[in-house]
Amino acid sequence: MLRGMNGNSVGFIKEDPWRIFRIMAEFVESFEILSRLGPAVTIFGSARTPAKDRYYAATIDLAKGLAKHNFAVVTGGGPGIMEAANRGALAGKGKSVGLNIELPFEQKGNRYANVPVHFHYFFSRKVCFVKYSMGFVFMPGGFGTLDEFFEVLTLVQTQRISQFPLILFGKDYWSGLLQWMRSTLERSALISPGDLELVSVVDDPEAAIERVLDYKRRVGPPETVPKGFA
């Protein structure tokens, strides 16, 4: 007998079909809003980064520069690095998008997102991070940032989405992970030769912006329906 997570088979049968409609509504609302953005870049990073941290300041500069080049800036809508990115985009007079999800301990929507979108489900939020972006910057972060990095990297590596710029910001932070990937994954042939070339590492906001601009110059504006989402 099928049972729900609480072990109640009757509740599972009654509740799950209706949950589909909630999921559909979340996609319809978010797609309608985000489809109007134009070229966008998603910035990921820790919700716990304080305002005095150097990466917070660098994120403001990065997002402000992207906004001045007419990119919408997309974040998870919360505090820390997300707040810094939304703050920079707003200062640059751009579209500052916050895909917010309420979490029990650390996630509250920040006040710098002028295009707020609210989610209940993590997976629908993740789709929206990728669907409307043509570049991704990963600032230092924890489990959530690493999850987002490997998920987007996997989509590019498997050619489910285009080879968008995947930019790791902060050589000090990311060098250990990349060294392990080379010495363990690549050496053991668990990834293909050249897979790590899909990622670039920078320490300067202007360098990150230039990588995004270079991609846009080479391929033009983003497709209406990106590869992998048709």
HUQUIUR-V344684 format. One record per pair of residues at least 6 apart in sequence whose C-alpha atoms are under 7 Angstrom apart, sorted by sequence separation. I is the first residue (numbers start at 1). J is the second residue. D is the distance in whole Angstrom. If there is no record, write none. Layout:
i:I j:J d:D
i:I j:J d:D
This chain:
i:3 j:9 d:4
i:50 j:56 d:7
i:67 j:73 d:7
i:76 j:82 d:6
i:77 j:83 d:7
i:89 j:95 d:7
i:90 j:96 d:6
i:102 j:108 d:6
i:119 j:125 d:6
i:155 j:161 d:6
i:156 j:162 d:6
i:168 j:174 d:7
i:185 j:191 d:6
i:186 j:192 d:7
i:202 j:208 d:6
i:2 j:9 d:6
i:4 j:11 d:7
i:49 j:56 d:7
i:75 j:82 d:5
i:89 j:96 d:5
i:156 j:163 d:5
i:186 j:193 d:7
i:4 j:12 d:5
i:3 j:12 d:6
i:100 j:109 d:6
i:63 j:73 d:7
i:86 j:96 d:5
i:86 j:97 d:7
i:138 j:149 d:7
i:73 j:86 d:7
i:98 j:113 d:5
i:73 j:89 d:6
i:97 j:113 d:5
i:96 j:113 d:5
i:97 j:114 d:6
i:98 j:115 d:6
i:99 j:116 d:6
i:100 j:117 d:6
i:101 j:118 d:6
i:96 j:114 d:5
i:97 j:115 d:5
i:98 j:116 d:5
i:99 j:117 d:5
i:100 j:118 d:5
i:101 j:119 d:5
i:95 j:114 d:7
i:96 j:115 d:6
i:97 j:116 d:6
i:98 j:117 d:6
i:99 j:118 d:6
i:100 j:119 d:6
i:101 j:120 d:6
i:95 j:115 d:7
i:99 j:119 d:7
i:77 j:98 d:4
i:59 j:81 d:7
i:63 j:85 d:5
i:67 j:89 d:5
i:72 j:94 d:6
i:73 j:95 d:6
i:74 j:96 d:6
i:75 j:97 d:6
i:76 j:98 d:5
i:77 j:99 d:5
i:78 j:100 d:6
i:90 j:112 d:6
i:72 j:95 d:5
i:73 j:96 d:5
i:74 j:97 d:5
i:75 j:98 d:5
i:76 j:99 d:5
i:77 j:100 d:5
i:60 j:84 d:5
i:64 j:88 d:4
i:68 j:92 d:6
i:70 j:94 d:7
i:72 j:96 d:6
i:73 j:97 d:6
i:74 j:98 d:6
i:75 j:99 d:6
i:76 j:100 d:5
i:56 j:81 d:6
i:59 j:84 d:6
i:60 j:85 d:5
i:63 j:88 d:5
i:64 j:89 d:5
i:67 j:92 d:5
i:87 j:112 d:5
i:59 j:85 d:5
i:63 j:89 d:5
i:67 j:93 d:7
i:68 j:94 d:7
i:86 j:112 d:5
i:99 j:125 d:7
i:60 j:87 d:6
i:61 j:88 d:6
i:64 j:91 d:6
i:65 j:92 d:7
i:67 j:94 d:5
i:83 j:110 d:6
i:86 j:113 d:5
i:56 j:84 d:6
i:60 j:88 d:4
i:64 j:92 d:5
i:79 j:107 d:7
i:78 j:107 d:5
i:79 j:108 d:7
i:83 j:112 d:7
i:135 j:164 d:5
i:136 j:165 d:6
i:137 j:166 d:6
i:138 j:167 d:6
i:139 j:168 d:6
i:41 j:71 d:7
i:50 j:80 d:6
i:78 j:108 d:5
i:134 j:164 d:6
i:135 j:165 d:5
i:136 j:166 d:5
i:137 j:167 d:5
i:138 j:168 d:5
i:139 j:169 d:5
i:171 j:201 d:6
i:40 j:71 d:5
i:41 j:72 d:6
i:42 j:73 d:6
i:43 j:74 d:6
i:44 j:75 d:6
i:47 j:78 d:6
i:49 j:80 d:4
i:78 j:109 d:5
i:79 j:110 d:6
i:135 j:166 d:6
i:136 j:167 d:6
i:137 j:168 d:6
i:138 j:169 d:6
i:139 j:170 d:7
i:170 j:201 d:7
i:171 j:202 d:6
i:39 j:71 d:5
i:40 j:72 d:4
i:41 j:73 d:5
i:42 j:74 d:4
i:43 j:75 d:6
i:47 j:79 d:5
i:48 j:80 d:5
i:49 j:81 d:6
i:77 j:109 d:5
i:78 j:110 d:5
i:137 j:169 d:7
i:166 j:198 d:7
i:167 j:199 d:6
i:168 j:200 d:6
i:169 j:201 d:6
i:170 j:202 d:6
i:171 j:203 d:6
i:39 j:72 d:6
i:40 j:73 d:6
i:41 j:74 d:6
i:42 j:75 d:6
i:47 j:80 d:4
i:77 j:110 d:6
i:140 j:173 d:6
i:166 j:199 d:5
i:167 j:200 d:5
i:168 j:201 d:5
i:169 j:202 d:5
i:170 j:203 d:5
i:40 j:74 d:7
i:46 j:80 d:6
i:47 j:81 d:6
i:166 j:200 d:6
i:167 j:201 d:6
i:168 j:202 d:6
i:169 j:203 d:6
i:37 j:72 d:6
i:46 j:81 d:6
i:47 j:82 d:7
i:45 j:81 d:5
i:77 j:113 d:7
i:45 j:82 d:7
i:44 j:82 d:7
i:157 j:195 d:7
i:167 j:208 d:7
i:43 j:85 d:7
i:165 j:211 d:7
i:165 j:212 d:6
i:161 j:226 d:7
i:162 j:227 d:6
i:161 j:227 d:5
i:160 j:227 d:6
i:161 j:228 d:5
i:160 j:228 d:5
i:135 j:212 d:6
i:30 j:117 d:7
i:42 j:129 d:7
i:134 j:222 d:7
i:42 j:133 d:6
i:40 j:132 d:7
i:41 j:133 d:5
i:26 j:119 d:7
i:40 j:133 d:5
i:41 j:134 d:6
i:42 j:135 d:6
i:43 j:136 d:6
i:44 j:137 d:6
i:45 j:138 d:6
i:39 j:133 d:7
i:40 j:134 d:6
i:41 j:135 d:5
i:42 j:136 d:5
i:43 j:137 d:5
i:44 j:138 d:5
i:45 j:139 d:5
i:46 j:140 d:6
i:39 j:134 d:7
i:41 j:136 d:6
i:42 j:137 d:6
i:43 j:138 d:6
i:44 j:139 d:6
i:45 j:140 d:5
i:46 j:141 d:4
i:131 j:226 d:7
i:45 j:141 d:5
i:46 j:142 d:6
i:27 j:124 d:7
i:34 j:132 d:7
i:46 j:145 d:7
i:45 j:145 d:6
i:44 j:145 d:6
i:62 j:205 d:5
i:66 j:209 d:6
i:61 j:205 d:6
i:58 j:205 d:6
i:39 j:221 d:7
i:39 j:222 d:6
